[in-house]
Amino acid sequence: MISRVRVSGWCRSGFVWIEVCLLAASIGVAALVTSTTPRADPAVLRQEILARMRTTLEQADPTHHGHAGHAAPQGPAGEQAAQAVVCGVHVYGYEPTGATTLADVRTVYGFHLCGVAEQKRHWDGAVKLVGPLIVDMTTRPPGVEVVEATADVRFVDRLREMFPDKYEDLALREALPASEMADLRRRYDAAAGL
């Protein structure tokens, strides 16, 4: 049996009531933050990553795109002509894998196919930049590292050095999805004035 003295002493203690109020407030704040924190749909996040990759590659100077021995076409007297770079991209994955917003994404593993759109030059004759790449999303602008062979390291070996195991097979066989390729060709033709 609980005596009246102990119960009434407990109820009169201001310290206990302050703790109860703080606990209730903390629970309320936690519930509010959890319910209002935006949780991106994975499909929406993937589209945001695709858009950022595409924009990053298309806004880069074509001379900085020149990998695997390709260089952007030169204008008269060795001056760089102003050509649009039009890219299609495919995302294999990103880290951290639990990211819920674009700001949370640190590294993206994917594939790119870009064409340098010279006026009236058809896609088949365009300079193309293609291959697996890694995008560092922590820098502004995002850093891009393409997989390239060297005199001492084969392309396949370099790819295996750069990519996590779970993306290696994709990087060796995957290209652009058909819908992305169709969009790339449409945007290239528009940029080339065709």
C-alpha positions as CSV (number, residue, x, y, z in Angstrom):
1,M,0.0,0.0,0.0
2,I,1.3,3.4,-1.0
3,S,1.0,6.0,1.7
4,R,-0.5,9.4,1.0
5,V,2.6,11.1,2.1
6,R,4.9,9.5,-0.5
7,V,2.4,10.1,-3.4
8,S,1.8,13.7,-2.5
9,G,5.5,14.3,-2.0
10,W,6.2,13.0,-5.5
11,C,3.5,15.1,-7.1
12,R,4.7,18.3,-5.4
13,S,8.2,18.0,-6.6
14,G,8.8,20.7,-9.2
15,F,11.8,18.8,-10.5
16,V,9.8,15.8,-11.5
17,W,7.3,17.9,-13.4
18,I,10.0,19.8,-15.3
19,E,11.4,16.4,-16.4
20,V,8.0,15.2,-17.5
21,C,7.5,18.4,-19.5
22,L,10.9,18.2,-21.1
23,L,10.4,14.5,-22.1
24,A,7.0,15.3,-23.6
25,A,8.5,18.3,-25.6
26,S,11.4,16.1,-26.8
27,I,9.0,13.5,-28.1
28,G,6.9,16.1,-29.8
29,V,9.9,17.7,-31.5
30,A,11.3,14.3,-32.6
31,A,7.9,13.4,-34.1
32,L,7.6,16.7,-35.9
33,V,11.2,16.5,-37.4
34,T,10.7,13.0,-38.5
35,S,7.3,13.7,-40.1
36,T,8.6,16.9,-41.9
37,T,12.0,15.7,-43.1
38,P,11.6,15.2,-46.8
39,R,12.2,11.6,-48.0
40,A,12.9,11.6,-51.7
41,D,11.4,8.8,-53.7
42,P,14.3,6.7,-55.1
43,A,13.1,7.2,-58.6
44,V,13.0,11.0,-58.1
45,L,16.5,11.0,-56.6
46,R,17.8,8.9,-59.6
47,Q,16.3,11.5,-62.0
48,E,18.0,14.3,-60.1
49,I,21.3,12.5,-60.2
50,L,20.9,11.9,-64.0
51,A,20.1,15.6,-64.5
52,R,23.1,16.8,-62.5
53,M,25.5,14.3,-64.3
54,R,24.2,15.4,-67.7
55,T,24.5,19.1,-66.9
56,T,28.0,18.7,-65.5
57,L,29.2,16.9,-68.6
58,E,27.5,19.3,-71.0
59,Q,28.8,22.4,-69.4
60,A,32.4,21.2,-69.2
61,D,34.7,22.7,-71.8
62,P,35.0,20.2,-74.7
63,T,38.8,20.2,-74.4
64,H,38.5,18.9,-70.9
65,H,36.3,16.1,-72.2
66,G,39.0,14.7,-74.5
67,H,39.7,11.3,-73.2
68,A,40.7,8.0,-74.8
69,G,42.7,10.0,-77.4
70,H,39.7,12.1,-78.6
71,A,39.8,15.8,-78.8
72,A,37.1,18.4,-79.6
73,P,37.2,19.7,-83.2
74,Q,39.3,22.9,-83.7
75,G,38.1,26.0,-85.5
76,P,40.1,28.0,-88.0
77,A,43.7,28.8,-87.1
78,G,43.7,26.4,-84.2
79,E,41.0,28.4,-82.3
80,Q,38.4,26.4,-80.4
81,A,35.0,26.6,-82.2
82,A,32.0,27.0,-79.9
83,Q,30.3,23.6,-80.1
84,A,27.6,22.2,-77.8
85,V,28.4,19.0,-76.0
86,V,25.3,16.8,-75.8
87,C,25.3,13.9,-73.4
88,G,23.3,10.9,-72.4
89,V,24.0,9.3,-69.0
90,H,23.2,6.1,-67.2
91,V,23.6,5.7,-63.4
92,Y,24.8,2.4,-62.1
93,G,24.6,3.5,-58.5
94,Y,25.7,6.0,-55.9
95,E,27.2,6.3,-52.4
96,P,26.1,6.4,-49.8
97,T,23.4,4.0,-50.9
98,G,21.0,5.2,-48.2
99,A,21.1,8.8,-49.5
100,T,17.6,10.3,-49.6
101,T,18.4,13.7,-51.2
102,L,20.8,14.9,-53.9
103,A,22.7,16.8,-51.3
104,D,23.4,13.5,-49.5
105,V,25.0,11.9,-52.6
106,R,28.8,11.9,-52.5
107,T,29.9,9.6,-55.4
108,V,28.0,8.5,-58.5
109,Y,29.1,5.5,-60.7
110,G,27.8,5.5,-64.2
111,F,28.2,5.7,-68.0
112,H,28.2,8.6,-70.4
113,L,28.0,9.0,-74.2
114,C,28.5,12.6,-75.4
115,G,28.6,14.0,-78.9
116,V,30.3,17.3,-79.9
117,A,27.6,18.9,-82.0
118,E,29.2,20.7,-84.9
119,Q,26.7,22.5,-87.1
120,K,25.2,20.3,-89.8
121,R,27.4,17.3,-88.8
122,H,25.3,14.1,-88.4
123,W,25.6,11.9,-85.3
124,D,27.6,9.2,-87.2
125,G,30.4,11.7,-88.0
126,A,30.4,13.5,-84.7
127,V,33.3,13.3,-82.2
128,K,32.1,11.2,-79.3
129,L,33.2,10.8,-75.8
130,V,32.1,7.6,-74.2
131,G,32.7,5.2,-71.3
132,P,32.2,4.5,-67.6
133,L,32.8,7.4,-65.2
134,I,32.8,8.4,-61.6
135,V,31.4,11.7,-60.5
136,D,32.5,13.3,-57.3
137,M,29.4,15.2,-56.1
138,T,31.2,16.8,-53.1
139,T,33.0,19.4,-55.3
140,R,31.6,22.4,-57.2
141,P,31.4,21.8,-60.1
142,P,31.2,18.0,-59.6
143,G,34.5,16.3,-60.5
144,V,34.5,13.7,-63.3
145,E,36.9,10.8,-63.6
146,V,36.7,8.6,-66.7
147,V,38.1,5.1,-67.0
148,E,41.1,5.1,-69.3
149,A,43.7,2.6,-70.2
150,T,47.4,3.6,-69.9
151,A,50.5,2.2,-71.4
152,D,50.9,-0.1,-68.4
153,V,47.3,-0.8,-67.4
154,R,44.6,-2.3,-69.6
155,F,41.1,-0.6,-69.6
156,V,39.5,-3.6,-67.9
157,D,42.1,-3.6,-65.1
158,R,41.7,0.2,-64.6
159,L,37.9,-0.2,-64.4
160,R,38.3,-2.8,-61.8
161,E,40.6,-0.6,-59.8
162,M,38.2,2.4,-59.9
163,F,34.7,0.8,-59.6
164,P,33.3,-1.2,-56.6
165,D,32.8,-4.8,-57.4
166,K,29.0,-4.5,-57.6
167,Y,29.3,-2.1,-60.6
168,E,32.1,-3.7,-62.5
169,D,30.1,-6.1,-64.6
170,L,27.5,-3.3,-65.5
171,A,30.4,-1.0,-66.5
172,L,31.8,-3.6,-68.8
173,R,28.6,-4.4,-70.7
174,E,26.0,-1.7,-70.1
175,A,25.5,1.4,-72.3
176,L,22.6,3.8,-72.4
177,P,19.0,2.6,-72.1
178,A,17.0,3.0,-75.4
179,S,15.0,5.9,-74.0
180,E,18.1,7.8,-73.0
181,M,19.7,7.1,-76.4
182,A,16.7,8.4,-78.3
183,D,16.6,11.6,-76.2
184,L,20.4,12.1,-76.8
185,R,20.0,11.7,-80.5
186,R,17.0,14.1,-80.6
187,R,18.9,16.7,-78.5
188,Y,22.1,16.3,-80.6
189,D,20.2,16.8,-83.9
190,A,18.7,20.0,-82.5
191,A,22.1,21.3,-81.3
192,A,23.7,20.5,-84.7
193,G,20.9,22.3,-86.5
194,L,19.7,19.2,-88.3
